[in-house]
Amino acid sequence: MRRGKAKIISERCIDCGRCVLACPYHAKRAVCDPLSMMERFAYTVALPAPSLYGQFRNLDDIGIVLGGLLEMGFNGVYEVARAAEEMSAHALVKHGIARKGTGYGERTFPANSEIFPLISTACPACVRLICQRFPRLIPHLAPEIAPVELAALAARAEASRKTGLPPGRIGVFFITPCPAKMTAAHFPLGLSEPVLDGAFSMAEIYVKLLPAMKRAAQNGAAFQTAGLTGVGWAVSSGESAALKSMKTIAADEIPNVIAVLEAIEDGKLPEVGFVELNACTQGCVGGCLTVENPYVSKMRIRELMKKLPDTLLSRLRYEEPGTPPTRDLPLEYEPADVLDSDMSAAIEKRRRMEALLDRLPGLDCASCGAPSCHALAEDVVRGYAQEADCVFLTRESMDEGGYLPPPFRPSVSKC
């Protein structure tokens, strides 16, 4: 907090959106692309996240949501759940859980160079957290691109074949539940260039989608292309559930994610084969750009899943899925706690920081605006704050000068 306002330290931000949900005054908000961006393209495709389906009460046909997006003005729809389903099918074959013509067998690790446990890259906020705080776990991150990126590539290619338009005139837009995926749309992790043209807030789409869904219900729902395997990715443990007999862990919310990552780093989870991480409560349904309570959304997603088959992909496609593209750039360590790029300057700042820490009271009262005395000392050497922000140091300096304003005067006993 600086001068009564919350300030985000950009180099530490992983776009998890927790500040948006935590602020009681709604001072923070996520910035998304405007819907007017659709006007720049001759043909537009919507990529609805599976968590969108959990926002609607009494929804029994996902096709109505898809049809509503077409009624809104999109020319085409490609479900991200469909891409998630394809990635789940690929993982089953890749890790020896399902083999051609043999059904499901016992889990066997493939003889390749991957390091286990594998960590999902579906949540970009968790990927950024690993790149900042757990560099030793970067090799554990799955090499495949995220489902939304796979959906964008497939949607653009499908639309180009259908219309004959060049890819540059086709706009592909993701309907995002969180700011992390909004950022990833324009600055993808591990990709040399974006595959999406933009991302729209799920909350903004929701308001316009409700009347469009009513029209879609009257005119005929669109055909859905994903089963419960893909739709289940909307909630925590949905991705790992598709891996059948592999031992998996699913963690949601940043403190829980950090605890799991620390356990992996310490070698305490040698038997785990796959780790699913979500920065938001209960998974993507808890993103700050959704409109419904995450627990209610999870219940609705589960009710929808009861009515769906395991997959809507063809059986041949399910047993022999195509290999999803992998990242074309390596993920690198991006430390957020480096005081200075110059080693000598960083050592000097560390010395000043430790000296200031010795003078601070160590109460972590947060009256200065920083969450702890250690954070204030770091802010001072970085130039974000001043020593005078600490009320105790201010009191000492005033007392030494012979004047102390009433709020800081010690009480005088009358006994």
C-alpha positions, -999 to +999 in steps of 0.1 A: +000+000+000+014+034-010-004+066-002-035+047+005-036+028-028-026-008-035+004-010-058+013-042-078+050-049-081+050-060-117+081-082-117+065-103-089+030-105-105+020-139-120-015-127-131-033-150-107-060-125-101-062-130-064-058-093-057-090-087-078-110-111-056-094-100-023-098-062-025-131-053-007-132-020-025-128-035-060-099-012-066-082-038-088-097-051-120-085-073-148-081-056-182-093-076-212-097-070-249-128-051-261-154-069-281-149-043-308-118-062-318-140-086-337-146-059-363-110-061-375-116-096-390-137-110-418-144-142-399-143-147-361-142-178-340-150-180-303-131-204-280-153-209-249-135-222-219-152-252-203-157-231-171-182-210-191-207-238-190-209-237-152-221-201-151-257-209-162-285-222-140-304-253-152-283-257-183-288-292-197-274-287-233-240-272-239-251-267-275-273-238-264-243-219-251-225-226-284-255-215-304-257-184-282-222-174-292-231-177-328-262-155-322-239-129-306-221-124-338-193-150-339-190-168-372-178-200-356-172-218-323-144-242-313-146-257-279-115-256-258-129-287-241-125-305-274-088-296-275-085-307-239-101-340-248-076-345-275-047-338-252-061-362-226-063-389-253-028-382-263-016-385-227-033-419-223-013-433-252+019-414-245+022-427-209+013-463-216-021-462-199-040-470-231-025-488-261-039-494-295-065-521-295-058-531-259-080-508-238-067-495-206-038-513-189-016-506-159+004-474-158+039-477-172+062-449-177+075-446-212+112-450-219+118-413-228+137-384-215+109-368-195+113-362-158+086-373-135+064-361-120+051-342-150+035-309-141+006-296-161+010-263-180-027-256-184-026-228-158-002-200-170-002-184-135+012-216-120+038-219-148+049-183-141+051-192-104+074-221-112+096-200-134+100-173-107+102-194-075+110-231-084+135-230-113+146-266-105+111-278-114+111-262-149+122-295-166+092-312-150+067-290-169+049-309-197+063-299-231+029-297-249+012-264-255-019-255-234-054-267-246-065-232-255-035-228-278-041-261-294-078-251-299-067-218-315-044-235-340-071-260-349-099-234-351-079-211-374-070-240-397-106-253-398-120-218-405-094-212-433-104-245-450-141-237-446-140-201-459-109-200-481-098-169-462-061-164-453-053-170-416-046-133-411-082-124-418-096-149-393-099-137-357-097-163-330-108-152-295-107-169-262-134-164-236-113-164-205-121-169-168-089-153-155-063-126-163-035-151-165-049-166-196-057-131-209-019-123-206-010-156-221-031-149-252-008-119-261+024-131-244+023-169-246+048-189-224+071-209-245+059-198-279+077-174-302+044-157-313+008-156-302-017-180-317-047-161-304-059-127-316-074-117-282-093-128-251-126-115-239-137-114-203-161-142-194-181-118-172-186-094-201-196-122-225-220-136-199-242-105-199-246-105-237-248-143-240-279-147-218-304-132-244-285-148-272-289-182-256-327-177-255-327-170-293-304-201-298-329-223-279-357-212-302-336-214-334-319-247-326-288-254-304-254-259-320-237-293-320-213-298-291-180-316-298-166-325-263-175-352-238-171-353-201-133-358-203-128-323-219-156-305-199-141-318-167-110-297-172-130-268-159-126-279-123-097-290-102-088-327-107-106-328-140-074-330-161-058-356-139-090-377-137-085-385-174-052-402-167-070-432-152-046-454-133-017-429-131-010-416-096-019-379-097-022-349-075-045-319-081-040-287-061-059-254-063-052-219-048-017-205-046-008-215-010-017-251-018+001-250-051+033-237-034+030-264-007+029-291-034+057-276-054+079-274-023+072-311-016+082-321-051+114-300-049+123-317-016+118-351-032+088-360-009+065-372-037+085-398-057+055-420-064+035-393-081+033-394-119+014-362-127+006-329-109-023-307-119-021-271-106-047-244-106-042-209-092-079-204-087-103-219-062-117-252-074-099-247-108-109-224-136-144-220-123-129-199-096-113-173-119-119-136-111-136-131-145-163-156-138-197-145-124-208-175-104-195-189-071-168-215-079-185-242-057-218-237-074-201-238-108-183-270-100-216-286-090-232-275-123-202-288-143-205-322-126-242-323-133-235-316-170-208-343-170-234-369-159-252-365-192-222-367-214-203-397-228-166-400-219-156-385-253-171-373-285-140-380-305-140-409-328-128-442-313-099-443-338-090-407-329-092-415-292-068-445-295-044-428-320-045-391-312-023-367-331+006-354-311-001-319-298+025-292-308+052-285-282+067-252-271+092-238-295+110-217-269+124-230-236+109-218-203+136-200-183+142-189-147+128-154-141+138-145-106+116-119-089+138-113-059+170-100-075+179-067-060+200-056-089+213-070-121+248-058-112+263-081-086+282-054-067+252-032-065+230-061-054+255-068-025+254-032-015+216-032-015+216-064+006+239-048+031+217-017+034+186-039+036+200-059+065+211-028+083+176-013+080+161-046+092+181-043+124+166-009+131+130-019+123+109-032+152+101-066+136+065-065+145+052-069+109+023-045+118+018-035+081+012+001+092+038+012+066+018-004+038+042-034+034+031-068+046+062-072+068+093-054+081+114-075+057+092-064+028+095-027+038+133-030+040+134-044+005+110-018-008+133+010+006+164-003-011+145-008-043+132+028-042+095+019-037+093+032-001+110+054+025+123+047+060+098+073+072+069+050+062+076+031+094+057+048+123+082+035+148+112+050+131+093+082+126+085+084+163+122+079+172+133+106+148+107+131+162+115+122+198+152+128+191+143+163+177+124+172+209+090+173+193+064+146+191+030+151+176+000+138+198-005+105+181+031+095+188+035+109+224+040+083+251+013+082+277+023+099+309+013+081+341-005+102+367+002+078+395 
